[in-house]
Amino acid sequence: MNDWNLNKIVELMHECGRIAMHFYDDPPLEEKSDNSIVTAADKAVEQRLAQEFDRPAEGAYLIGEETIDTHGEDYIRRALQGNCWVVDPIDGTAPYAQQVPVWGISIGFMRNGYIAEGGVYFPVTGELMITDGPDAWLYRGNERTPFPFKAAALNGSVSLALSQRITRRGRVELTNHLMVFDCVVGVFLRILKGKMLGYICNAKLWDLAGCLPLAERAGFVCKNYDGTYLTCDAAASFQLTGPAETRWQLLKTTVIAAGEERADYIIKGSTPAEGMQS
């Protein structure tokens, strides 16, 4: 598959959700070199996505969390210059392994290095959020409705979500209740629903590729601490070259919120992780 087809992507996401749920009760897992874990579901879902997306002869390339290290630099260069699928087979592997239902399956689609389309599926709740050109849709089972989240008013919560790196190395002086999420897509769902004030985020390309087009369509702000903005231009937003430990990460810590006022409030009351301040 070398272009975004809404019906095919929805069908594929549901199929991958069934694969993930097959392992959910007791997923076999391994520990990776960075002390994170990978489960049988991560591998099985990415393998299924690779069958559709990793087709260089057809002009389609795949950047996936679990398989990117198997590709050489020439493949990556062509992927960033052409049609490229960016996938996180299970975003929130640790919550998945502990049966905490905030994890999801994330697919983004890049054209010439720009994240043009994206979608996220939550198999436990059956919610699927996905873009299609200028539009976005919310699926619940077989029911499809126009994307209802448009920089919604806060719905009874002023909690602030933090990424792992911010928790370990940053500083937050705000009085808001703080929640640490090991899952980008789960935070996005809650921000889009107005259930969280915002998110201080350090993440990698595959964590955000499915989410950023949704945030763009909904009119949310992704603002960096230096006053610039996180956009869907991958080269301007992510470290696409360099050593393995920093490659694919955001170039700058960003705050994601429903509007400038909320983003500025969070930025003024917090300090990002060392080395990620601008």
PAZAPA-4460 file (N, C-alpha, C; in steps of 0.05 Angstrom, whole numbers, plus 32768, in hexadecimal, padded with zeros to 4 digits):
% residues 278
    n_x    n_y    n_z   ca_x   ca_y   ca_z    c_x    c_y    c_z   seq   type   mol
   8011   7FE8   8000   8000   8000   8000   8012   8019   8000     1      M     A
   800F   802A   7FEC   8020   8041   7FEA   8011   805C   7FEC     2      N     A
   7FF9   805B   7FF5   7FEA   8074   7FFA   7FD4   806F   800F     3      D     A
   7FCB   8085   801A   7FB7   8083   8030   7F9B   807D   8024     4      W     A
   7F90   8067   802D   7F75   805F   8025   7F65   805A   803F     5      N     A
   7F52   806C   8044   7F45   806C   805E   7F39   8050   8065     6      L     A
   7F29   8045   8053   7F1C   802C   8059   7F30   8015   805E     7      N     A
   7F45   8014   804E   7F59   7FFF   8051   7F68   8002   806C     8      K     A
   7F6E   801B   8073   7F7D   8020   808C   7F6B   8019   80A4     9      I     A
   7F52   8020   80A3   7F3F   8019   80B9   7F3E   7FFB   80BC    10      V     A
   7F3B   7FED   80A6   7F39   7FD0   80A6   7F53   7FC4   80B1    11      E     A
   7F6A   7FCE   80A9   7F83   7FC4   80B2   7F87   7FC9   80D0    12      L     A
   7F7F   7FE1   80DA   7F82   7FE7   80F6   7F71   7FD4   8107    13      M     A
   7F59   7FCE   80FE   7F48   7FBB   810D   7F54   7F9F   810D    14      H     A
   7F60   7F97   80F7   7F6E   7F7E   80F6   7F85   7F7D   8109    15      E     A
   7F95   7F92   810A   7FAB   7F93   811C   7FA2   7F94   8139    16      C     A
   7F8B   7FA1   813E   7F80   7FA0   8159   7F79   7F84   8162    17      G     A
   7F6E   7F74   8150   7F68   7F59   8157   7F81   7F49   815D    18      R     A
   7F97   7F4E   814E   7FB0   7F41   8154   7FBA   7F48   8170    19      I     A
   7FB9   7F62   8177   7FC2   7F6B   8191   7FB1   7F5F   81A7    20      A     A
   7F97   7F5E   81A4   7F86   7F53   81B8   7F8A   7F35   81BC    21      M     A
   7F93   7F27   81A7   7F98   7F0B   81A9   7FAD   7F05   81BF    22      H     A
   7FC1   7F17   81C2   7FD6   7F13   81D5   7FD1   7F21   81F0    23      F     A
   7FBB   7F2F   81F2   7FB8   7F43   8207   7FB8   7F37   8223    24      Y     A
   7FAC   7F20   8227   7FA9   7F15   8242   7FC4   7F0E   824E    25      D     A
   7FD7   7F05   823E   7FF1   7EFC   8248   8006   7EFE   8232    26      D     A
   800E   7F16   822A   8020   7F19   8213   803D   7F10   8219    27      P     A
   8048   7EFF   8209   8065   7EF9   820C   8075   7F13   8207    28      P     A
   8089   7F17   8217   8098   7F30   8214   80B6   7F2C   8217    29      L     A
   80C6   7F3F   820D   80E3   7F3F   820F   80EC   7F5B   8218    30      E     A
   8103   7F5C   8225   810F   7F75   822D   8123   7F7E   8218    31      E     A
   8121   7F97   820F   8133   7FA1   81FB   814C   7FAD   8208    32      K     A
   8160   7FB6   81F9   8179   7FC0   8203   8176   7FD9   8213    33      S     A
   8160   7FE9   820E   815B   8002   821C   814A   7FFE   8235    34      D     A
   8146   7FE4   823D   8135   7FDD   8254   8117   7FE0   824F    35      N     A
   810F   7FE7   8237   80F3   7FE6   8230   80EC   7FCA   8228    36      S     A
   80D2   7FC5   8224   80C9   7FAA   821D   80BC   7FAA   8202    37      I     A
   80BC   7F93   81F6   80AE   7F8E   81DD   809E   7F75   81E0    38      V     A
   8085   7F74   81D7   8074   7F5D   81DA   8070   7F4F   81C0    39      T     A
   8065   7F37   81C1   805F   7F28   81A9   804B   7F38   8198    40      A     A
   803A   7F48   81A5   8026   7F58   8196   8034   7F6E   8186    41      A     A
   8048   7F7C   8192   8057   7F90   8183   8062   7F84   8169    42      D     A
   806E   7F6D   816B   807B   7F60   8154   8066   7F57   8140    43      K     A
   8051   7F4A   8149   803D   7F40   8137   802E   7F56   8128    44      A     A
   8028   7F6B   8136   801A   7F81   8129   802C   7F8F   8114    45      V     A
   8045   7F94   811C   8056   7FA1   8109   805C   7F8F   80F1    46      E     A
   805E   7F75   80F5   8061   7F63   80DF   804A   7F65   80CB    47      Q     A
   8032   7F66   80D6   801A   7F69   80C5   801A   7F83   80B6    48      R     A
   8022   7F99   80C3   8023   7FB3   80B6   8039   7FB3   80A1    49      L     A
   804F   7FA6   80A6   8065   7FA5   8092   805C   7F97   8079    50      A     A
   804A   7F83   807B   8041   7F75   8063   8033   7F88   8050    51      Q     A
   8025   7F9C   805C   8017   7FB0   804B   8028   7FC7   8043    52      E     A
   803A   7FD0   8055   8047   7FEA   8051   8064   7FE9   8048    53      F     A
   8072   7FD3   804E   808E   7FD1   8047   8091   7FC5   802C    54      D     A
   808D   7FD6   8017   808E   7FCD   7FFB   809E   7FE0   7FEA    55      R     A
   80B8   7FE1   7FED   80C9   7FF4   7FDF   80C5   7FF2   7FC0    56      P     A
   80C1   7FDB   7FB5   80BD   7FD8   7F99   80A5   7FE6   7F8F    57      A     A
   8092   7FEB   7FA1   8079   7FFA   7F9A   807A   8016   7FA3    58      E     A
   8091   801F   7FAD   8094   803B   7FB7   8089   8040   7FD2    59      G     A
   8087   802B   7FE3   807C   802D   7FFE   8091   8024   8012    60      A     A
   8095   8033   8028   80A9   802D   803B   809D   802E   8057    61      Y     A
   80AB   8021   806A   80A1   801F   8085   80B6   8028   8099    62      L     A
   80AF   803A   80AB   80BF   8041   80C3   80AE   8038   80DA    63      I     A
   80B7   8022   80E7   80A9   8017   80FE   80BB   8014   8116    64      G     A
   80B0   8016   812D   80C1   8015   8145   80D0   7FFB   8148    65      E     A
   80C4   7FE5   8141   80D0   7FCB   8145   80E2   7FC1   812E    66      E     A
   80E0   7FCF   8117   80EF   7FC5   8100   8102   7FD9   80F3    67      T     A
   8102   7FF2   80FD   8112   8006   80F0   8130   7FFF   80EF    68      I     A
   8139   7FF1   8104   8156   7FEA   8105   815E   7FD5   80F0    69      D     A
   814B   7FC9   80E3   8151   7FB5   80CF   8156   7FC2   80B3    70      T     A
   8151   7FDC   80B1   8153   7FE9   8097   816D   7FFA   8096    71      H     A
   8179   7FFB   807F   8191   800B   807B   818B   8028   8075    72      G     A
   81A0   8038   8073   819C   8055   806F   8190   805C   8054    73      E     A
   8196   804C   8040   818A   8051   8026   816C   804E   8026    74      D     A
   8163   8039   8033   8146   8034   8037   8139   804C   8046    75      Y     A
   8146   8054   805C   813A   806A   806C   813A   8084   805B    76      I     A
   814F   8089   804C   814F   80A2   803C   8138   80A1   8028    77      R     A
   8133   808B   801B   811D   8089   8007   8102   808B   8015    78      R     A
   8101   8080   802D   80E8   8082   803C   80E1   809F   8043    79      A     A
   80F5   80AE   804B   80F0   80CA   8053   80EB   80DC   803B    80      L     A
   80F2   80D3   8023   80EE   80E3   800C   80D6   80DA   7FFB    81      Q     A
   80C9   80C5   8004   80B2   80BB   7FF4   809A   80B6   8005    82      G     A
   808B   80A0   7FFF   8073   8099   800E   807C   8085   8024    83      N     A
   8077   808D   803D   8081   807E   8053   806C   807B   8069    84      C     A
   8069   8063   8072   8057   805D   8089   8067   805C   80A2    85      W     A
   805D   806A   80B7   806B   806C   80D1   8059   805F   80E5    86      V     A
   8061   8049   80F1   804F   803A   8102   805B   8034   811E    87      V     A
   804A   8034   8131   8050   802A   814C   803B   8014   8150    88      D     A
   8044   7FFB   814F   8031   7FE5   8150   8021   7FE3   816A    89      P     A
   802E   7FE9   8180   8021   7FEC   819A   802E   8004   81A8    90      I     A
   8021   801B   81A6   802B   8032   81B5   8020   8030   81D1    91      D     A
   8033   802C   81E3   802C   8026   81FF   8030   8009   8205    92      G     A
   8047   7FFE   81FE   804C   7FE2   8202   804B   7FDB   8220    93      T     A
   8056   7FEC   8231   8055   7FE6   824E   8038   7FE5   8258    94      A     A
   8027   7FF9   8252   800B   7FF7   825A   7FFD   7FDE   824E    95      P     A
   8004   7FD9   8235   7FF8   7FC1   8228   7FFF   7FA8   8238    96      Y     A
   8019   7FA5   823F   8022   7F8D   824E   8015   7F8B   8269    97      A     A
   800D   7FA2   8275   8001   7FA2   828F   7FE2   7FA4   828D    98      Q     A
   7FD8   7FA3   8275   7FBB   7FA4   8270   7FAF   7FBE   827B    99      Q     A
   7FBD   7FD4   8277   7FB3   7FEF   827C   7FA9   7FFA   8261   100      V     A
   7F8F   7FFF   825D   7F84   8003   8243   7F88   8020   8238   101      P     A
   7FA1   8029   8237   7FA6   8043   822B   7FB7   8040   8212   102      V     A
   7FBF   8028   820A   7FD0   8023   81F3   7FC0   8024   81D9   103      W     A
   7FCE   8026   81C3   7FC0   8026   81AA   7FD3   801F   8193   104      G     A
   7FC8   801D   817B   7FD7   8018   8162   7FD8   8032   8152   105      I     A
   7FF0   803A   814A   7FF3   8054   813D   7FFF   8051   8121   106      S     A
   7FF2   805E   810E   7FFC   805E   80F2   7FFC   807B   80E8   107      I     A
   8013   8083   80DE   8015   809D   80D0   801F   8098   80B4   108      G     A
   8018   80AB   80A2   8020   80A9   8086   802E   80C2   807E   109      F     A
   8047   80C0   8075   8057   80D6   806C   805A   80D7   804E   110      M     A
   8057   80EF   8043   805E   80F4   8027   8075   8108   8026   111      R     A
   808B   80FF   801B   80A3   8111   8019   80AA   811D   8034   112      N     A
   80A9   810C   8049   80B1   8115   8064   809C   8125   8073   113      G     A
   8084   8128   8068   806F   8136   8076   805A   8122   807F   114      Y     A
   8052   8123   8099   803F   8110   80A4   8023   811A   809C   115      I     A
   8019   810F   8086   8000   811A   807A   7FE7   810E   8086   116      A     A
   7FE8   80F5   808F   7FD1   80E7   8099   7FD8   80D7   80B2   117      E     A
   7FC4   80D2   80C3   7FCA   80C2   80DB   7FB1   80B6   80E7   118      G     A
   7FB5   80A1   80F6   7F9F   8094   8104   7FA9   8085   811C   119      G     A
   7F98   8082   812F   7F9E   8074   8148   7F86   8063   814F   120      V     A
   7F8B   804A   8157   7F75   8037   815E   7F7A   802C   817A   121      Y     A
   7F65   802C   818A   7F65   8022   81A5   7F54   8009   81A7   122      F     A
   7F60   7FF1   81A4   7F51   7FD8   81A2   7F40   7FD3   81BA   123      P     A
   7F48   7FDA   81D2   7F39   7FD4   81EA   7F1E   7FE3   81EA   124      V     A
   7F1E   7FFC   81E3   7F06   800C   81E3   7EF8   800C   81C8   125      T     A
   7F06   8004   81B3   7EFA   8003   8198   7EF9   801E   818B   126      G     A
   7F07   8032   8195   7F08   804D   8189   7F1F   804F   8175   127      E     A
   7F19   805A   815E   7F2D   805F   8149   7F2A   807B   813F   128      L     A
   7F40   808A   8141   7F40   80A6   8137   7F52   80A6   811F   129      M     A
   7F49   80B3   8109   7F58   80B1   80F0   7F52   80C9   80DE   130      I     A
   7F66   80D2   80CF   7F63   80E8   80BD   7F5D   80DD   80A1   131      T     A
   7F53   80EF   8090   7F4E   80E8   8074   7F4E   8102   8064   132      D     A
   7F66   810A   805B   7F68   8125   804E   7F63   813A   8063   133      G     A
   7F53   814E   805D   7F4E   8164   8071   7F3B   815B   8088   134      P     A
   7F2F   8144   8085   7F1B   813A   8099   7F27   8127   80AD   135      D     A
   7F19   8122   80C2   7F20   810E   80D6   7F07   8101   80E0   136      A     A
   7F0A   80E7   80E7   7EF3   80D7   80EF   7EF8   80C8   8109   137      W     A
   7EE2   80C3   8117   7EE3   80B2   812E   7ED2   809A   8129   138      L     A
   7EDE   8082   812C   7ED0   8069   8129   7ECC   805D   8145   139      Y     A
   7EB4   8053   814A   7EAE   8042   8161   7EA1   8029   8156   140      R     A
   7EB0   8014   8155   7EA6   7FFC   8147   7EA3   8003   812A   141      G     A
   7E8B   7FFD   811F   7E86   8003   8103   7E79   801F   80FF   142      N     A
   7E75   802D   8114   7E68   8047   8113   7E7D   805D   810E   143      E     A
   7E79   806D   80FA   7E8C   8083   80F4   7E7E   809E   80F7   144      R     A
   7E8C   80B0   8105   7E82   80CB   8108   7E98   80DF   8102   145      T     A
   7E91   80F8   80FA   7EA6   810C   80F7   7EB5   8110   8110   146      P     A
   7ECF   8115   810E   7EE0   8118   8126   7ED5   812E   8138   147      F     A
   7ECD   8127   8151   7EBF   813A   8162   7ED1   814C   8172   148      P     A
   7EEB   8148   8171   7EFD   8156   8184   7F09   816F   8176   149      F     A
   7F00   8186   817E   7F0A   819F   8172   7F13   81B2   8188   150      K     A
   7F2B   81AD   8192   7F36   81BD   81A8   7F21   81C0   81BE   151      A     A
   7F17   81AA   81C7   7F00   81AA   81D9   7F06   81B8   81F4   152      A     A
   7EF1   81C2   8200   7EF4   81CD   821B   7EFB   81B6   822E   153      A     A
   7F0A   81BD   8243   7F11   81A9   8257   7EF8   819C   8263   154      L     A
   7EF8   8182   8265   7EE1   8173   826E   7EE5   8169   828A   155      N     A
   7EEA   817C   829C   7EEB   8175   82B9   7F06   816D   82C3   156      G     A
   7F1B   8170   82B3   7F36   8168   82BD   7F4B   817D   82B4   157      S     A
   7F5D   8183   82C6   7F74   8194   82BF   7F8E   8184   82C3   158      V     A
   7F8D   816A   82C1   7FA5   815A   82C4   7FB8   815F   82AC   159      S     A
   7FD1   815D   82B2   7FE6   8161   829E   7FF6   8147   829A   160      L     A
   7FF9   813F   8281   8007   8126   827B   8025   812C   8276   161      A     A
   8036   811A   827F   8053   811D   827B   805D   8104   826D   162      L     A
   8071   8108   825C   807F   80F0   8251   8094   80E6   8264   163      S     A
   809F   80CF   825F   80B2   80C3   8271   80CB   80D4   8275   164      Q     A
   80D5   80DF   825F   80EE   80EF   8261   80EA   8108   8272   165      R     A
   80D3   8115   826E   80CE   812D   827E   80CC   8126   829C   166      I     A
   80C0   810F   82A2   80BE   8107   82BE   80D9   8103   82CA   167      T     A
   80EB   80F7   82BB   8105   80F1   82C6   8118   8109   82C7   168      R     A
   8116   811B   82B4   812B   812F   82B1   8121   814C   82AF   169      R     A
   8107   814F   82AD   80FC   816A   82AC   80F1   8174   82C7   170      G     A
   80E3   818A   82C6   80D8   8196   82DE   80BD   81A3   82D8   171      R     A
   80AA   819E   82EA   808F   81AA   82E7   8088   81B7   8302   172      V     A
   8083   81D1   8301   807C   81E0   8319   805F   81E7   831B   173      E     A
   804F   81DE   8308   8032   81E3   8308   8025   81D3   831F   174      L     A
   800E   81DC   8327   7FFF   81CE   833D   7FEC   81B9   8332   175      T     A
   7FEB   81B7   8318   7FD9   81A3   830B   7FE0   8187   8313   176      N     A
   7FCC   8176   8314   7FD2   8159   8318   7FE2   814F   8300   177      H     A
   7FF7   8140   8306   8009   8136   82F1   8005   8118   82ED   178      L     A
   8005   8110   82D4   8002   80F3   82CD   8018   80EC   82B9   179      M     A
   8026   80D6   82BE   803B   80CD   82AC   8030   80B7   829A   180      V     A
   8033   80BB   8280   8028   80A7   826D   8040   809B   825D   181      F     A
   8040   8081   825B   8053   8073   824B   8046   806C   8230   182      D     A
   8037   807F   8226   8026   807A   820E   801D   8094   8203   183      C     A
   8026   809B   81EB   801E   80B5   81DF   8001   80B5   81D6   184      V     A
   7FF8   809F   81C9   7FDD   809F   81BE   7FC8   80A1   81D4   185      V     A
   7FCD   8095   81EB   7FBA   8097   8200   7FB6   80B3   820B   186      G     A
   7FCC   80C2   820C   7FCB   80DE   8214   7FBB   80EE   81FF   187      V     A
   7FC1   80EA   81E6   7FB4   80F9   81D1   7F96   80F6   81D3   188      F     A
   7F8D   80DD   81D7   7F70   80D9   81D8   7F64   80E9   81EF   189      L     A
   7F71   80EA   8205   7F66   80F9   821D   7F68   8117   8219   190      R     A
   7F7D   8121   820C   7F7E   813D   8206   7F69   8145   81F2   191      I     A
   7F65   8135   81DD   7F52   813B   81C9   7F35   813C   81D4   192      L     A
   7F30   812B   81E8   7F16   812A   81F5   7F12   8140   820A   193      K     A
   7F27   8150   820F   7F25   8165   8223   7F28   815B   823F   194      G     A
   7F33   8143   8243   7F35   8137   825D   7F50   813D   826A   195      K     A
   7F63   8149   825B   7F7D   8150   8266   7F85   816C   825C   196      M     A
   7F93   817B   826C   7F9B   8196   8265   7FAE   8196   824E   197      L     A
   7FC2   8184   824E   7FD6   8183   8239   7FEA   816E   823F   198      G     A
   7FFF   816E   822E   8013   8159   822F   802F   8165   8229   199      Y     A
   8042   8160   823C   805E   8168   8237   806B   814F   822B   200      I     A
   8075   8151   8212   807B   813A   8203   8097   8139   81F8   201      C     A
   80A5   8123   81FD   80BD   811B   81EF   80B6   8100   81E3   202      N     A
   80B7   80FD   81C9   80AE   80E4   81BD   80BE   80DF   81A3   203      A     A
   80B9   80C8   8197   80C6   80C2   817E   80B2   80C4   8167   204      K     A
   80BC   80C3   814F   80AC   80C7   8137   8094   80B4   8137   205      L     A
   8099   809A   813C   8083   8087   813B   806E   808A   8151   206      W     A
   8076   8097   8167   8063   809C   817D   804E   80B1   8174   207      D     A
   8057   80C4   8164   8046   80DB   815E   803B   80DC   8142   208      L     A
   8045   80CB   8130   803D   80CD   8114   801F   80C8   8110   209      A     A
   8012   80B7   811F   7FF6   80B3   811C   7FE5   80C9   8129   210      G     A
   7FF1   80D7   813D   7FE3   80EB   814C   7FE4   8107   8141   211      C     A
   7FFB   810F   8136   7FFE   812B   812E   7FEA   8134   8119   212      L     A
   7FE4   8125   8104   7FCF   812E   80F2   7FB4   8131   80FF   213      P     A
   7FAE   8121   8113   7F94   8124   8121   7F94   813E   8131   214      L     A
   7FAA   8144   813F   7FAC   815D   814E   7FA9   8175   813B   215      A     A
   7FB6   8173   8124   7FB4   8189   8110   7F98   818D   8107   216      E     A
   7F89   8178   8100   7F6E   817B   80F7   7F5C   8186   810D   217      R     A
   7F62   817F   8126   7F51   8188   813C   7F58   81A4   8146   218      A     A
   7F6D   81B0   813B   7F75   81CB   8143   7F84   81CD   815D   219      G     A
   7F91   81B8   8165   7FA1   81B8   817E   7FBC   81C5   8179   220      F     A
   7FC8   81CF   818E   7FE2   81DC   818D   7FF8   81C9   8197   221      V     A
   800D   81C7   8187   8025   81B7   818F   803C   81CB   8190   222      C     A
   8042   81D6   81A7   8054   81ED   81AA   806E   81E5   81B9   223      K     A
   8085   81ED   81AE   809E   81E8   81BA   80A5   81FD   81CE   224      N     A
   80B8   81F8   81DF   80BF   820A   81F5   80CD   8224   81EB   225      Y     A
   80D7   8224   81D2   80E3   823C   81C7   80D0   824D   81B7   226      D     A
   80B6   8245   81B8   80A2   8255   81AA   809C   824B   818E   227      G     A
   80AB   8238   8183   80A5   822D   8169   8091   8217   816D   228      T     A
   8089   820A   8157   8074   81F6   8157   807D   81DC   814C   229      Y     A
   8073   81C6   8157   8076   81AC   814C   8062   81A9   8135   230      L     A
   806C   81A1   811E   805B   819E   8106   805D   8182   80FC   231      T     A
   804F   817D   80E6   804F   8162   80D9   8067   815F   80C6   232      C     A
   8078   8173   80C4   8090   8172   80B5   80A5   8162   80C5   233      D     A
   80AA   8149   80BD   80BA   8138   80CE   80D7   8142   80D0   234      A     A
   80E3   814C   80BB   80FE   8156   80BC   8101   816E   80CE   235      A     A
   80ED   817E   80D1   80EE   8196   80E2   80E8   818F   80FF   236      A     A
   80DD   8178   8104   80D3   8171   811F   80E2   815B   812D   237      S     A
   80EF   8149   811D   80FB   8131   8128   8118   812E   8120   238      F     A
   8128   8121   8130   8143   811B   812A   8144   8102   8118   239      Q     A
   8147   8106   80FE   8145   80F1   80EB   815F   80E4   80E4   240      L     A
   8175   80EF   80EE   818F   80E3   80EB   819E   80E3   8105   241      T     A
   81B6   80D8   8106   81C6   80D9   811E   81C7   80BF   812D   242      G     A
   81D2   80BF   8146   81D5   80A7   8155   81BB   809A   815D   243      P     A
   81BC   8080   8161   81A3   8071   8166   8194   807A   817F   244      A     A
   81A2   8083   8194   8195   808B   81AD   8184   80A4   81AB   245      E     A
   8189   80B5   8197   8179   80CD   8194   816A   80CE   8179   246      T     A
   8170   80BC   8167   8163   80BC   814D   8145   80B8   8150   247      R     A
   8135   80C5   8140   8118   80C4   813E   810A   80D3   8154   248      W     A
   8119   80DF   8167   810C   80EE   817D   8104   810A   8173   249      Q     A
   80F1   8116   8182   80EB   8132   817E   8104   8143   8182   250      L     A
   8107   8157   8171   811E   8169   8174   811A   817B   818C   251      L     A
   8101   8181   8193   80FB   8193   81A9   80E4   8188   81BA   252      K     A
   80E6   818D   81D4   80CF   8186   81E5   80B7   8197   81DD   253      T     A
   80A0   818A   81DB   8088   8199   81D3   8072   8196   81E7   254      T     A
   8060   81A9   81E7   8048   81A9   81F8   8030   81A7   81E5   255      V     A
   801F   8194   81EA   8008   8190   81D9   7FEF   8197   81E9   256      I     A
   7FDF   81AA   81DF   7FC8   81B3   81EE   7FB4   81BF   81DB   257      A     A
   7F9C   81C3   81E6   7F86   81CE   81D6   7F87   81ED   81D7   258      A     A
   7F9A   81F9   81C9   7F9C   8216   81C8   7FB5   8221   81D3   259      G     A
   7FBC   8239   81C9   7FD4   8247   81D2   7FD5   824D   81F0   260      E     A
   7FBF   8255   81FB   7FBE   825D   8217   7FC6   8246   8229   261      E     A
   7FBB   822F   8224   7FC2   8217   8234   7FDF   820F   8230   262      R     A
   7FE8   820F   8217   8003   8207   8211   8017   821A   821F   263      A     A
   8011   8234   821E   8023   8248   822B   8023   8245   8249   264      D     A
   800C   823F   8254   800B   823A   8271   801D   8223   827A   265      Y     A
   801C   820E   826A   802D   81F7   8271   804A   81FD   826D   266      I     A
   8051   820A   8258   806D   8211   8252   8079   8223   8267   267      I     A
   806A   8236   8270   8074   8249   8285   8078   823C   82A0   268      K     A
   8069   8226   82A5   806B   8219   82BF   807B   8200   82BF   269      G     A
   808C   81FB   82AB   809B   81E2   82AA   80B5   81E7   829B   270      S     A
   80C8   81D4   829F   80E2   81D4   8292   80E6   81B9   8286   271      T     A
   80EC   81B8   826C   80F0   819E   825F   8109   8190   8267   272      P     A
   810C   8178   825E   8123   8168   8265   813D   8175   825A   273      A     A
   8152   8172   8268   816C   817E   8260   8173   8175   8244   274      E     A
   817C   8188   8234   8183   8183   8218   816C   8184   8205   275      G     A
   8153   8189   820F   813C   818A   81FE   812C   81A4   8203   276      M     A
   813A   81B9   8209   812D   81D1   8212   8125   81E4   81FC   277      Q     A
   8130   81E1   81E4   8129   81F3   81CF   811E   81E4   81B6   278      S     A
***
